[in-house]
Amino acid sequence: MSTYRYFVIFLISFVLRLVLGWPNLIHLDHAMTHDSALYLRLAEELRHGSFPSFLRTPGYPLFLAFTGASHNSTSGMILIAQMLLDSGTGVLLAALAWRLWRRSEIALCTGLLWAFCPVAAMMSCQYMSESLYLALTAAALYLALRSPSWVGAIAQGVCWGAATLTRPAVLFMPFIACFFFAIRSDPVHTRRWAVTRRWAVQAAAAAIYVSTIAGWIGFNYARSGHAVFSLVADVNYYIMDYPCVKMVDELSWSSYAQLWVLNPRKADLIRQTRVDSLVKACGLGKGASSASDVLWAVCDDPATVFRLRTEAASRLRGRFFTLLGIHAVGVLQTLRPIPPWKLGGMIATLVDCFRLFLLPVAFFVLVFRRWYWFLGFVMVWAVVALLLPGPGGLWRYRAMVEPVFTLVLAAAFAPALFSTADGSRRRWGIRSDY
């Protein structure tokens, strides 16, 4: 596919994000969330040479620090930079689709579908880490499909490491990608030595990624005596998993699922009242206004976090399938369309609904075409990415799977949309390289 079409994809993506995010650029406080304030504080700490958090990793705060943000000062240039990054993600995904299938119509459709992806567009308009993570992940996936080389392996491993240091919930995703791209049947490089080299390059990328993660764990051990990558999973275990299992015990499964999917605000209020017993059991919360305040206050204290997690684990012993069930309910929440009262309004909600409606149809089409390697990669990626956030899933968690969902939609429908007749193919300047 020509460079001109990549530029068109980038331009359309950026203009749409600029139009959508204009209210946040005018009123920067609208782009703030609870997590944004923490990221900005950590960015200021980094500018002064320290990073006190064990809950958050330094990827996104480092990005904010480079753009000049601080706890008391934000800038619209950060949002512009994120919009540019997300537009570049669309270009990388289009290039990735081209390398996967060597069909220009699928590559073009991938880029355009990303340009009109409501989840990605809306996240680029907030002070949140998703846009940076998506750009790094798209770069790593693209590098995995280039001709195998040791330089590419180093760059891929570094991108995976940076992506995980931006969003620690995706700790295992690079291993999934490296495995699937190692076993991929490459129609160009089919000789035995080429297959061996592909495996070696992906193994090297995984090793570099592990080295990056090990370096951060070593740094945390040196400053705290605890070998941790991030405390997010441990904190979520006693803030989310433990009280949600208690809710299941008090309600029926149908009532629990209905409450979280249809009325998550009420469900979250009920959840917060269920953590009191855990706080009291650990001797915390004396004189505090709420258990939630106590729990968030100790999130960066590894010793206390581990004590709380151990207490929660002792009460949840033997409840694996219940935990799996509440995570499945969280997936249903994550797959809900964007609410119409968010930044994109009803238009974004309708577009998101349409994308979600077409996904199962697209999967059926690809099964019919027997694209088993690609479907296997997408399904494993989606299951891991959607299950890990756990109960209390939010629409923005879907950002982690939107790249592969976009590829699925493009691969399924692009041939029908762009290749119905020779005239339409000439109009779009599209050709197939099969």
ROMAR-711744 format. One line per 5 residues: number of its first residue (from 1); their letters; for each residue x, y, z of C-alpha. Coordinates in Angstrom, 3 decimals. Each point is the difference from the previous one (the first is absolute). Layout:
BEGIN
NUM> A> X Y Z | ...
This chain:
BEGIN
1> MSTYR> 0.000 0.000 0.000 | 1.319 3.433 -0.917 | 1.335 2.581 2.435 | -2.735 2.379 -1.137 | -2.724 -2.254 1.427
6> YFVIF> 1.836 -0.315 3.316 | 0.094 3.787 0.140 | -3.756 0.176 -0.724 | -0.679 -2.461 2.855 | 2.121 2.087 2.360
11> LISFV> -1.655 3.260 -1.054 | -3.564 -1.324 0.330 | 0.784 -1.493 3.420 | 1.575 3.189 1.300 | -2.763 2.300 -1.267
16> LRLVL> -2.700 -2.196 1.546 | 1.806 -0.079 3.353 | 0.573 3.732 -0.113 | -3.712 0.638 -0.631 | -1.067 -2.473 2.675
21> GWPNL> 2.472 1.264 2.588 | -0.491 3.714 -0.599 | -2.147 0.468 3.176 | 2.768 -1.557 2.096 | 2.630 2.177 -1.654
26> IHLDH> -2.001 3.082 0.955 | -0.781 -1.203 3.537 | 2.972 -2.126 1.048 | -1.636 -1.009 3.281 | -2.521 -2.042 -2.043
31> AMTHD> 2.883 -2.244 -1.103 | 0.864 -0.822 3.624 | -0.975 -3.178 1.848 | 0.900 -1.364 3.434 | 2.901 -1.908 -1.559
36> SALYL> 1.105 3.078 -1.965 | 0.771 1.925 3.182 | 2.196 -2.859 1.225 | 1.834 -0.234 -3.348 | 0.664 3.755 0.015
41> RLAEE> 1.313 -0.112 3.572 | 2.361 -2.830 -0.932 | 1.160 1.943 -3.069 | 0.962 2.877 2.285 | 1.843 -2.424 2.283
46> LRHGS> 1.934 -1.329 -2.997 | 1.036 3.503 -0.984 | 1.504 0.312 3.485 | 1.876 -3.296 -0.337 | -2.209 -2.418 1.971
51> FPSFL> -2.851 -2.440 -0.539 | -1.668 -0.973 3.294 | -2.844 -2.147 -1.345 | -0.152 -3.798 0.072 | -3.585 -0.055 -1.257
56> RTPGY> 0.697 1.785 -3.299 | 2.815 -0.620 -2.451 | 2.020 2.887 -1.477 | -0.922 -0.236 -3.698 | -2.815 2.537 -0.236
61> PLFLA> 1.339 2.343 2.733 | 3.277 0.101 -1.935 | -1.908 0.971 -3.147 | -1.751 2.782 1.947 | 3.291 1.174 1.479
66> FTGAS> 1.552 0.295 -3.474 | -2.958 2.127 -1.138 | 0.419 2.353 2.957 | -3.062 -0.997 2.041 | -0.075 0.150 3.794
71> HNSTS> -2.460 -0.355 2.848 | -0.883 3.691 -0.145 | 0.360 0.575 -3.715 | -1.551 -1.726 -3.004 | 0.186 0.839 -3.653
76> GMILI> -2.099 -0.570 -3.079 | 3.212 -1.013 -1.779 | -0.092 -3.289 1.931 | -3.399 -0.786 -1.491 | 1.214 1.055 -3.456
81> AQMLL> 2.992 -2.325 0.393 | -2.317 -2.856 0.980 | -2.228 0.668 -3.002 | 3.065 -0.109 -2.245 | 1.129 -3.241 1.642
86> DSGTG> -3.410 -1.586 -0.453 | -0.132 1.097 -3.634 | 3.407 -1.600 -0.468 | -1.406 -3.177 1.549 | -2.512 -0.138 -2.862
91> VLLAA> 2.846 0.225 -2.525 | 1.945 -2.762 1.793 | -3.062 -2.250 0.059 | -0.558 0.580 -3.714 | 3.643 -0.898 -0.669
96> LAWRL> -0.418 -3.043 2.254 | -3.058 -1.118 -1.991 | 1.958 0.438 -3.228 | 2.817 -2.215 1.256 | -2.455 -2.610 1.273
101> WRRSE> -2.054 -0.421 -3.162 | 1.701 2.004 -2.785 | -3.376 1.432 -0.992 | -0.382 3.752 -0.316 | -3.753 -0.014 0.569
106> IALCT> 0.411 -1.609 3.432 | 2.818 2.396 0.937 | -2.015 3.051 -1.058 | -3.122 -1.222 1.797 | 2.015 -0.670 3.171
111> GLLWA> 1.281 3.565 0.072 | -3.426 1.502 -0.657 | -1.682 -2.182 2.614 | 2.574 1.154 2.536 | -0.605 3.607 -0.952
116> FCPVA> -3.688 -0.482 0.883 | 0.629 -2.106 3.140 | -1.875 1.833 2.818 | 1.877 -1.631 2.890 | 3.442 0.871 -1.368
121> AMMSC> -1.059 3.501 -1.064 | -1.528 0.864 3.372 | 2.955 -1.332 1.996 | 2.366 2.210 -1.990 | -1.937 3.016 1.333
126> QYMSE> 0.653 -0.779 3.686 | 3.056 0.011 2.238 | 0.132 -3.788 0.036 | 2.580 -2.597 -1.030 | -1.978 -1.894 -2.657
131> SLYLA> 1.151 1.976 -3.066 | 3.680 -0.412 0.847 | -0.499 -3.705 0.706 | -1.843 -0.551 -3.293 | 2.719 1.742 -2.028
136> LTAAA> 2.757 -2.077 1.624 | -1.958 -3.234 -0.452 | -0.723 0.724 -3.667 | 3.703 0.736 -0.539 | 0.993 -3.287 1.673
141> LYLAL> -2.492 -2.001 -2.084 | 1.194 1.669 -3.195 | 3.634 -0.733 0.850 | -0.916 -3.643 0.626 | -1.118 -0.302 -3.629
146> RSPSW> 3.012 1.609 -1.608 | 2.727 -2.128 -1.533 | 1.662 -1.786 2.947 | 3.046 1.901 1.228 | 1.800 0.461 3.297
151> VGAIA> -0.463 3.777 -0.134 | -3.717 -0.558 -0.447 | -0.006 -2.408 2.946 | 1.626 2.628 2.218 | -2.454 2.688 -1.098
156> QGVCW> -2.949 -2.366 0.467 | 1.115 -1.003 3.501 | 0.501 3.635 0.990 | -3.470 0.941 -1.306 | -1.588 -2.864 1.941
161> GAATL> 1.853 1.058 3.137 | -1.037 3.636 -0.390 | -3.630 -1.031 -0.637 | -0.107 -2.122 3.154 | 1.647 2.746 2.052
166> TRPAV> -2.854 2.199 -1.259 | -2.810 -2.448 0.842 | 1.138 -2.783 2.374 | -3.259 -1.956 -0.456 | 1.365 -1.275 -3.345
171> LFMPF> 3.005 -1.728 1.547 | -0.565 -3.303 -1.853 | -1.137 1.369 -3.365 | 3.488 0.195 -1.605 | 0.528 -3.733 0.566
176> IACFF> -3.258 -0.718 -1.832 | 1.048 2.168 -2.931 | 3.534 -1.426 -0.215 | -1.322 -3.577 0.033 | -2.635 0.553 -2.683
181> FAIRS> 2.338 1.919 -2.289 | 2.625 -2.707 0.422 | -2.395 -2.776 -1.102 | -1.510 2.079 -2.801 | 0.300 -1.541 -3.453
186> DPVHT> 1.804 2.616 -2.082 | -0.732 -0.428 -3.734 | 3.174 1.928 -0.892 | 2.571 -1.589 2.333 | -0.769 -3.740 -0.074
191> RRWAV> 3.449 -1.611 0.094 | 1.095 -1.815 3.142 | 2.714 2.532 0.835 | -2.534 2.848 -0.342 | -2.418 -1.712 2.383
196> TRRWA> 2.816 -0.628 2.491 | 1.092 3.622 -0.250 | -3.572 1.193 0.593 | -0.222 -2.054 3.190 | 3.411 1.266 1.125
201> VQAAA> -0.928 3.645 -0.615 | -3.275 -0.305 1.917 | 1.793 -1.766 2.852 | 2.541 2.829 0.070 | -2.796 2.607 0.095
206> AAIYV> -1.628 -1.853 2.913 | 3.368 -0.184 1.793 | 0.571 3.740 -0.387 | -3.515 0.611 1.290 | 0.653 -2.214 3.036
211> STIAG> 3.256 1.880 0.633 | -1.885 3.317 -0.035 | -2.591 -1.275 2.461 | 2.692 -1.583 2.189 | 1.846 3.318 0.109
216> WIGFN> -3.075 1.792 1.335 | -0.676 -2.772 2.542 | 3.630 0.228 1.111 | -0.323 3.757 0.441 | -3.106 -0.498 2.164
221> YARSG> 1.790 -2.639 2.060 | 2.967 2.303 0.573 | -2.212 2.802 1.340 | -2.527 -2.057 1.980 | 1.285 -3.512 0.614
226> HAVFS> -2.978 -1.401 -1.952 | 0.398 -1.475 -3.485 | -3.144 1.445 -1.604 | -0.752 1.253 -3.485 | -3.200 1.848 0.901
231> LVADV> -2.455 -0.239 2.891 | -3.037 0.540 -2.250 | -1.004 -3.677 -0.069 | 0.428 -0.378 3.777 | -1.951 3.176 0.733
236> NYYIM> -2.810 -1.063 -2.337 | -0.121 -3.384 1.728 | -1.077 1.469 3.333 | -1.799 3.091 -1.330 | -1.957 -1.739 -2.783
241> DYPCV> 0.172 -3.825 0.044 | -0.565 -0.542 3.717 | -3.056 2.270 0.411 | -1.514 -1.229 -3.294 | 0.176 -3.609 1.171
246> KMVDE> -1.766 1.112 3.190 | -2.679 1.601 -2.170 | -0.467 -3.275 -1.899 | -0.486 -1.802 3.307 | -2.720 2.470 0.991
251> LSWSS> -1.706 0.226 -3.416 | -0.832 -2.525 -2.694 | 2.286 -0.175 -3.043 | -2.719 1.457 -2.213 | -0.591 2.909 2.393
256> YAQLW> 3.735 0.631 0.308 | 0.564 0.037 -3.780 | -3.082 2.125 -0.623 | 1.087 2.508 2.646 | 3.538 0.427 -1.343
261> VLNPR> -0.933 0.083 -3.683 | -3.136 2.147 0.221 | 0.658 2.128 3.084 | 3.770 0.040 0.664 | -0.102 3.169 2.137
266> KADLI> -2.325 -1.624 2.522 | 2.038 -3.212 -0.134 | 3.191 1.933 0.749 | -1.580 1.671 3.018 | -1.002 -3.413 1.327
271> RQTRV> 3.517 -1.295 -0.649 | 1.572 2.808 2.004 | -2.076 -0.892 3.043 | 1.259 -3.621 -0.145 | 3.662 0.811 0.665
276> DSLVK> -0.545 1.137 3.589 | 0.561 -3.462 1.456 | 3.314 -0.368 -1.825 | 1.202 3.392 1.207 | -0.964 -0.799 3.591
281> ACGLG> 1.572 -3.471 -0.161 | 3.339 1.553 -0.935 | -0.150 2.600 2.772 | -0.387 2.929 -2.389 | -2.523 2.780 -0.258
286> KGASS> 0.004 1.399 3.509 | -1.403 3.497 -0.171 | -0.408 -0.111 -3.794 | -3.146 1.264 -1.720 | -0.278 -3.044 -2.324
291> ASDVL> 1.677 -3.320 -0.681 | 0.636 1.066 -3.591 | 2.110 2.953 1.177 | 2.067 -2.332 2.174 | 0.611 -2.481 -2.784
296> WAVCD> 1.095 2.603 -2.540 | 2.254 1.605 2.595 | 2.104 -3.186 0.309 | 0.179 -0.856 -3.725 | 3.674 0.961 -0.227
301> DPATV> 1.043 -1.900 3.139 | 1.027 -3.508 -1.155 | 0.057 -1.542 3.485 | -3.547 1.160 0.831 | -1.304 -0.903 -3.465
306> FRLRT> 1.365 -3.544 0.294 | -1.507 -0.321 3.496 | -3.396 1.084 -1.318 | 0.256 -2.319 -2.993 | 0.950 -2.935 2.235
311> EAASR> -2.995 0.688 2.226 | -2.310 0.190 -3.035 | 1.524 -3.171 -1.508 | -0.566 -1.933 3.222 | -3.688 0.867 -0.157
316> LRGRF> -0.288 -0.875 -3.694 | 1.817 -3.330 0.105 | -1.790 -2.537 -2.197 | -2.053 2.644 -1.822 | 1.790 -0.159 -3.361
321> FTLLG> -3.115 -0.513 -2.099 | -1.818 2.784 1.833 | 2.931 2.323 -0.731 | -0.034 -1.094 -3.631 | -3.728 0.760 -0.136
326> IHAVG> 0.328 3.526 1.352 | 2.781 0.668 -2.498 | -2.313 -1.243 -2.770 | -2.631 2.493 1.173 | 2.720 2.646 -0.211
331> VLQTL> 0.546 -0.979 -3.645 | -3.708 0.562 -0.685 | 0.329 3.474 1.505 | 3.037 0.756 -2.123 | -1.867 -1.036 -3.140
336> RPIPP> -2.833 2.437 0.640 | -0.149 2.896 -2.497 | 1.282 3.421 1.008 | -2.758 1.880 1.885 | -1.534 2.862 -2.032
341> WKLGG> 0.733 2.542 2.753 | 3.755 -0.366 -0.561 | 2.090 2.313 -2.171 | -1.025 -1.527 -3.336 | -3.728 0.238 0.668
346> MIATL> -2.615 -2.131 -1.741 | 2.018 -0.220 -3.236 | 2.913 -1.709 1.743 | -2.421 -2.337 1.767 | -1.667 -1.024 -3.262
351> VDCFR> 3.341 -0.554 -1.753 | 1.216 -2.073 2.945 | -3.222 -2.049 -0.006 | 0.411 -0.642 -3.726 | 3.599 -1.180 0.436
356> LFLLP> -0.966 -2.340 2.845 | -2.960 -1.348 -1.979 | 2.216 -0.804 -3.008 | 2.717 -1.768 2.026 | -1.690 -3.432 0.324
361> VAFFV> -0.963 0.165 -3.678 | 3.632 0.737 -0.880 | 1.211 -2.946 2.094 | -2.418 -2.302 -1.830 | 1.258 1.266 -3.373
366> LVFRR> 3.642 -0.646 0.956 | -0.832 -3.473 1.333 | -1.641 -0.722 -3.363 | 3.229 1.134 -1.707 | 2.041 -2.207 2.369
371> WYWFL> 2.279 2.764 1.231 | 0.692 -2.060 3.113 | 3.391 1.471 0.951 | -1.323 3.543 0.012 | -3.211 -0.946 1.840
376> GFVMV> 1.997 -1.916 2.600 | 2.240 2.997 0.600 | -2.962 2.381 0.296 | -1.981 -2.270 2.328 | 2.888 -0.648 2.401
381> WAVVA> 0.936 3.692 -0.020 | -3.602 1.086 0.649 | -0.661 -2.529 2.769 | 3.154 0.891 1.917 | -0.403 3.759 -0.488
386> LLLPG> -3.680 0.075 0.981 | 0.152 -2.433 2.921 | 2.988 1.573 1.761 | -1.665 3.310 1.015 | -2.523 -2.056 1.965
391> PGGLW> -3.356 1.093 1.422 | -1.100 3.562 -0.440 | 0.982 0.057 -3.672 | -0.104 3.349 -1.809 | -0.432 0.781 -3.684
396> RYRAM> 3.487 1.510 -0.103 | 1.545 -3.389 0.873 | -1.075 -1.073 -3.488 | 2.775 2.208 -1.385 | 2.395 -2.912 0.574
401> VEPVF> -1.872 -2.189 -2.508 | -1.238 2.601 -2.484 | 3.074 -0.434 -2.260 | -0.688 -3.719 -0.551 | -3.762 0.599 -0.239
406> TLVLA> 0.708 2.569 -2.723 | 2.136 -2.505 -1.896 | -2.793 -2.590 0.250 | -2.600 2.403 -1.397 | 2.260 1.122 -2.834
411> AAFAP> 1.069 -3.521 -0.963 | -3.600 -1.210 -0.073 | -1.732 2.845 -1.821 | 2.646 1.863 -2.053 | -0.077 -2.410 -2.978
416> ALFST> -3.780 0.417 -0.300 | 0.102 3.778 0.479 | 2.823 0.834 -2.408 | 0.154 -2.912 -2.447 | -3.577 -0.466 -1.219
421> ADGSR> 0.803 1.122 -3.523 | 2.969 0.916 -2.130 | -1.253 3.578 -0.222 | -0.066 0.462 3.761 | 3.494 -1.462 0.274
426> RRWGI> 1.329 2.492 -2.527 | -1.810 2.866 1.737 | 1.764 -0.756 3.291 | 3.290 -0.886 -1.676 | -0.014 -3.357 1.743
431> RSDY> 1.719 -3.153 -1.103 | 0.448 -3.482 1.407 | 3.421 -1.587 0.204 | -1.214 -3.576 0.270
